[in-house]
Amino acid sequence: MNSPLRPTLSSIVPESAPFTAEQRVWLNGFFAGLLDGDATALSPQEASALMPGVQVGGAADEDDGAPWHDQTMPLPERMKLAEGRPLPRRMMAAMGQQDCGQCGYDCKDYANALFTKSEQRLNLCVPGGKETARMLKALHAEIGSAPSPASAKAPDTAPALAEKPTAPAGTSRDNPAVATFVSRARLNKPGSAKETWHIEFDLAESSLDYAVGDSFGLFPVNDPGLVESVLKALDAPADFPIGGRTLREVLTDGVALSPAPDMLFQLYSYITGGERRKKAKALGAGEDPDGDAASLDVLAAIEKFPGVRPDPEAFIEALDPLQPRLYSISSSPKVHKGRVSLTVDAVRYDIGKRQRLGVASTFLAGRVEPGDKMRVYVQKAHGFGLPADPNVPIIMVGPGTGIAPFRAFLHERMATKAPGRNWLFFGHQKRDFDFFYEDELTGMKETGVLMRLSLAWSRDNDEKFYVQDRMLQVGRELWAWIAEGAHVYVCGDAQRMAKDVERALIDITAAHGARSTNEAVAFVNEMKKNGRYQTDVY
């Protein structure tokens, strides 16, 4: 018996549609499966008869908000919770975080693209790194030699699929545009333990369009000092030809130099012997024979096998491509027409006697010069943006560089004269050194654009104090805003801050919303489903 909430099979694709009877049966079954969240409404026998050789159902399985979506959960735990799921969902569980966009997809679409073999690259998940790449490789092997929906030849009665159009320049990582670097300004005052920069690009040459909440993708280049060190360690000529380019050029902007990929250790296992071969094989299999695998970048990997000199071309083939990096946009096109700004922490840290550098962050912080051109693109936000109704109040929680999209939100609301109230929670280490955009924010507070500005400084006193602590302090007022329909936004660190903020929101809901803890959890989850609780975390 058909559910009253679901169309009957025959009503999904009308008989007037330009398909044969067999095509309508197949399409009705496929769409009915999507609506139900099942693999398909057709039996396996019916599906096989209509689409011989095609696996039906795995890729269509709907995402259901399962707990393995938590990117802070260790990968083995995520995979354990995903056991028994269709293969695309297990691939999704292996992703480093949900919907960051660095791979050019959202996580669900990337998993489905791998499953259907329309995407062959298993190493696009930048946040997941080697751990995710290894798991995806193992899961991908489960597909085996059986035809996938993308590669199987459908019978003549199956409807033809239109070829996907090429995206305009600048709207995807695979077809970037060009932007001009304009300027950088240090946001921390002297004495800060951090190095954070306000970065600006001119988009006039690209005519790129973006909305607040979107991210900006850019293709960095490796540190020249690191490139020279790799060349020296390889003992290879810098002008060695690699596919029409020189070895130095490819090392500069073509391949990633951190971390060392499994393929590099596999290469070393082929060209050396004895204990070194055993060690290289172990590292290539994801083992850690010396307890230092996590710290091995490409230079450290070369130095781990002194005297072993791989052919430069084979060496390059063993490395991962240099991936673009994404940053939350901190400007509004309504205020800064033709410009885009970013808020970037420069990443520098020491391992042993050598300093390691964040590839894109230190490039933006010092190596790129005003007037330089860069390949860039806009990554559209996945469910992270201002409410459609400008009257809706918003609560924004963005410590550190997490303030970036909320600066954009505030500029947008100011430019459009949106009447909705705005409340920002911002924090960092020390007020005197790390109050980003202080003049702007205090000015917005004075003019009423910001109705509330709540601050938290973690290193100003003996006891650390964070944005979630400030939220709990003003919980009654915060709940009043939520009860009146406010949308809540969180941006920043996914590992600790975002989870602590959500826990604080649950506690506030329970304490001031007269709910049990379980009811408060359900309320916050409902906010997520309704788009009233949105996160941009990394």
N, C-alpha and C positions, 0 to 999 in steps of 0.2 A: 504493500500500500504506500502511495506517495505521501511524503510529508507536505502539509499545507504551506510550509515556509520555503519549499524548494520547487522549482519548476519541474514538470514532468520531462522525461527524456525527449519526447517529441516536441516539446515547446521551446527548447533552448535554441535550436536551429530551425527556423520555420521552413515549411515545405516550399515556400516561394523562393528560398535562397538558391543561388545558382550552383547547386551541387547534385550529384547523382544520389540515388537512394543509399548506395553503399557508403558514399562520402558523408551523408547526413548521419547515418548510424554511427560511424566512427567518431565524428565530431561531437555528436550528442553524448556519446559515452565518455569522451575525453573531458568535455566541459562539465558534465555531471560529476565526474571524479574530482575535478578541481573544486566544485561547489561543496561537495561532501567532505573534502579533505582526504578522500580515499585515493588509491592508486588509479582506479577507473571503475566506472559502473558496468563496463563490459566484463564478461568472464574471460579468463585467460584464453580459452578456446576461441571465443569470438574475436578477441584482439589479435590472436595469432593468425586467424583465417583472413582478417582484413589487412593486417600489417605483418606479414611473415618476417621473422628475424628481428623484429623491433622489441626492445624491452619496454614494457608499459608499466607506468605507475610510480617508479622510484623517484624520478625527477619532479613529478607533480605533487608529491606528498607535501602538505602544507606545513608551514612553520607554526608552532603552537606556543611560543613563549616558554620553551623548556628551560630548566635551570642551567643547562650547559651553555646558555647564552652569556653567562657571567665570565667576562674576559679575565677577571682576576683569579679565577679558579685554575689550579694547575692542570696542564693538558691531560695527564693520565686520569684525573677525576672527571674531566669533561667527557673523555672518551668512554669512561665507565658508565656515565649517565646516558650516553648516546647509544649504548649497546642495544641491538635489536631494531634500531631505526634503519630506514632505507639508506643506501650508500651515500646519496647526496647530503643527507642530514648529518651523517657521520663525518663527511668531509667538512661540512659547515662547523661542526663541533671542534675540528682541528684548527680552525682559523684563529689568528692571534687576538682579534677583537672584532666586535660587531660593527660593520658598516662604516669603517673609517674612510673607505674610498680610495686608498692608495693603490689598490690593485686595479682600479678602473671599473670595479663592480661594487655592489654591496655583497656581503658575505654569502647570502643565499644564492644570488645570481652567479657568483664566482664558483661556488660548489656545483651548481647545476651545469655551468659551462664546462667544468672539468669532467663531470659525469657523462655529458653528451659528446665529449671530445671536440667541442667547438673551440675550446681553449686548451692548448697543450702545455702552457707554462705553469709549472707547479711551484715556482718560487716567487710569486708576486706578492705574497702576504708579508709585507715589511715588518709589521709588529710581531708576527709569529716567528720570524726568523728561521733558523735551521731546524728548530724543533717542529714547527708546523710543516716545513718542506719535507722533512723525513716522514711525517705521518701521512701527508698527502700522497707521497710516492708509494707508500705501502697500501693505502686505500685505493689509489688509482690502479694498482696491479690487480685488484679484485675484479675490475671490469673485464680483465682477460681479453681474449680474442673475440668475444661475442660482439656483434654489431651493436652500436649505440643508436639512440634515436636520431642523432645528427648524421651518423655515417651510414646507417642502413638504407638500402634502396627500397622505397615504398612501391607498392603496386601501382599500376596506371590509374586505379580508381581513387588513390589518395589525393587530397587537395594539395596543390603546389604551394610552397612557402616562398614569400617574397624575399629577395635578397636585402639584407640589412643595409640601409643607406650609410654612406660615409659621413661621420659627424663633422660639422664645421670646425675649422681650425680654432684651437684653444678651448674646445669643449670636451676633450679627452686626452689622456696621457699618450695615446697612440697617434694623435694628430695635434701637437702643440702649436701655439702661436708664439710671437716674439713680443717681449716687453722690455722697457728700458729701466735699468736701475737708476733711481734718482738720489736717494739719500738714506742715511741712518743716523739715529740720535740715541745716545745712551739714556736709558730710563732710570737706572740706579744712580744714586749720588755717591761720591767718593766715600769709601768706608764700607760699602756693601760687600757681602761675600758672594754675590751673584753678578752676572753680566748679562743684562737684558737690553735689547735694542728695539727701537721703533724703526721699521723699514718701510720705504715707499718705492713704488714702481709707477711708471707712466705707461698707460695702456693705449695711447693714441695710435701707435703703429698697428696694433692688433685689433682695435675696435671690440675688445672683449667686453662682455656684459656679465654682471654678477648681481646677486642679491645678498642682503645681510643674512648670515647663517652659513653661506657657502664657504668653501675652503679654496686656497690658492696653491696649485701644484707647480713646482719648479724643478728643473734639472740642474743640479749642482755639478761642480768639478772637484776632484780630489785635491788634497793639499800637495803642492809641488814638492815640498820637502819629503813627504812620505813616498811620492812617486820616485824621487831620486834614490831614496833608500832601498826601495824595491828593486830598481834597476841595478844598483850596486850589489845587492844580495844575490840577484840572479846571475850577475856577471855576464850580462847580455848587452849588446849594443843598443843604444836608445833609438837608433834609426832602423832597427830590424823591421822589415816590411811585414805588416799584418793586414791583409785584405785591403790593400790600397792606402793604408795609413801606416804610421810608424808605431813601434812598440810604446814609446813615450806618450804619444797621442791617445792610444787606446787605454793605457793605464791612467791617463788624466781624466778622461770623461766617458770611457766606455764600459769599465768594469768596476765592481765594488771591491774595495781593499779591506773591508771589515764586515763581518767576521770571515774567517777562512771557511770555505764551503767543503762539504764532504768530498766532492769530486776532486779537489786539489790533493787531499790525502790519498785518495784512490790512485791518482796519477803517481804520487811518490811511491806508493806500494808496488807499482809496475816497474819502476826504474831503479829501485834499490833492493837490498837483500838483507838476510839475517834478522837481527833484532829490530833494525830500523824498518824493515818491511812489516814485521809484526805490529810495530807501533803505528805505522801509517795505516795499515788495514783496520786496526782497532779504532783509530780516530775517524776513519772514513765510515765506520759502521755506527758512529755515535757514541763510542765508548770513551773513557777518560783515563788512559793508562798512567799518566803522570800527575793527574789532579790539576791540570792547567788548561783543559780544553776550552773552557768558557772565555779565557783571555787571549786565545789565539786569533789574531788577525792575519792577513796574508803575509805581512812581513815577518811576524813571529813564526808562522808556519815554515817559511823558507829557512829561517834561522834554526829551526828545530832539526833540520836535516842538512847540516853543513856539508859542503862538498858535493851534494847531489844537485845537478844542474839540468833541469828539464828543458826541452826545446821550447823557445819562447812562444811559438804558435800553439803548441799543446798546452802550455801553461795558461795562456789567455783563454783557451777553450774550456779549461777546468774552472774558471772563475764565473761568478754570477754577474749579470749585467748591473750596472749602476742604476738604481731605481730613483724615480723622482720622489720628492718629499712634499708633504702637504702641511699647510699652516692655516689656522683659522683666520679669516679676514677680519681686520679690526677697523674697517671704514665702511661708510655708506655711500653708494654711488649718487645719492641725492644731495650729499654734502660735498663729496670730493669727486666731482665728475671727471672721468678719464684717469683717475688715480686709484690705486689699491694700496692699503697699508697692512703690515703684519706686526706682530709682537713676538719677538724671538729670543729665547734663552740660548746663549752660546754655550755649547757643551764641551768641557775640557776636563779630563781626569787623568790620573797617573796610574800606570800598571808597571811595576818594577821601576826601571830607570827611564822609561819612555812615556811621554805624554800622548794620550789618545785624544783625537778631536772629532767632534760631531761634524759629519761631512758638510751638510747644508748650513747648519747654524754658524759654524766658524767661517764658512765661505761668505755668508751674508754679513757677518760681524766684522770682516776685515779684508777679505781677498778680492771681492768684487768692488769695482770703482764706479762712481757716477758716470752715466753715459754708456756703460757696458750693456750689451744685449743678452737676454736670457730666453731660453725656451720655457714657456709657461702654459698653464691651462687652468680653467676654473672647474672645480669638482662641486657639482650641485649638492646641496645638503639633502640628506635622507631623514626627513622628519625633524628638522631643527630650524625653526624660524619663528618669526613674530606671529601672534594671533591674527587671524583675518580681520577680526573686529578690533579697531583701534581703541575702543573703550575698555577692553579687557585689561585689568591690572596684571603686571608681570613681576615676578621675583627672580632675581638672577644671582647665582652663586658662582663666583669665578675668582679664586685666589691665584696669585702669580700671573703667568701668561694666560690663564683661564679667563682673564678679563677681556681678551681680544674680541670675541663676538659680541660681548655686552657693550663695549664701547661703540661698536657698529649699531647695535640695537638702539642705544640711547641717541646716537646721531640721527638715525632714521626716524625715531619717534619725535625728536625735536624738529626735524625738517618737515615732517608731515603734520605737525601740530596735533599729534594723537592725544586725546584727552585721558587715556588710561594712565593710572598711577604706576610708577616705577620704583622698585626697591632693589638696591644692589648690596650684596655681601662681597667684600673684597678683603684680602689679607695677604700677608707675606711675612718675611722674617722681622724686619725692623722698620718702624714708621719713618724714622728720619732718613733712611737710605732707600727704602723699597716701596714707596707710595707712588706707583705708576700713575701717570696722567692726573696727578694731584690737582693741578690748577683747573683742568677741565671738569673733574668730578665735583670739586667744591663749588665751582661756578654753576654747574647744573643743579647742585643742591640749593644754592642761593636763589636761583631763578625758578625753582619749583619743578624742573624737568625730573629731577630725582627727588621724590618725596622722602625716601629713607636711604641713608648711606650708612651701612653697618660695617665696621672695620675690626680686624683681628690680626694681632702681631705676635708671632710665635716665639720670637727671641728677645722681646723687650723686657720680660720679667723672668724670674727663676722658673716659674711654671709655664709650660708651653700652652698657648691659647690659639685655637684655630677657628675657622669660619663656622664649623658645626657647633662649636661651643657658644659662639655668639648667637647662632640660631636658637639654641636651647634657652638662652637667656631671655630672648624676646619671643618665646614660643607662643604666648597668648595672642600677641598682635599678628604674628605670622599666620597663625591659624585663622584669625579673623579675615585676613586677606584671602586665604585659600577658600574659606567658607563662602566668600563673596565671588568666587569664580576665578581667582588669579591663576595664571599659568606659572609653573616653576621650571627654571632652566639651570643646568649645572654644566660647567666646562672646566676641564683640567685633568689632573692626575686620576687615572682609573684605578690604580692599585690600592690606594688608601682613601684619598679625599672623597671620591665619589661615593664609595660605600659608606663612609662615615656620615656624609651628608644625608644619604638616604635613610640611614639608621636614625639620625636626628629627626628627620621628617616623620618617620613612623612614630617615634616617641612623642613628638609634638601632637600628632594626630590622636594618639591614644590619650594623652594627658588633657588636651584641651578640646578634643572632639568627642569626648565621652564614649570611647570605643575600647574594646579589648585589644591586646597586641595583635591577635590574628585578624581582627576586623580592621585594624589600622593598616596592616600589611595589605589586606585586600583592597582597602581604599586607595593606597598609593599605587598598587598595580592597576587599578581601574583608571587612575589619573594617567598612567603611562599609555594604556590602551586608547584613551580618549584624546591623546595628544596634549594633555595638560601638564605632563612632566616629561621634559625632553633633556637629553644629555648629549654633549659633545666631549667625549673623554678619550684619553690616549695614554 
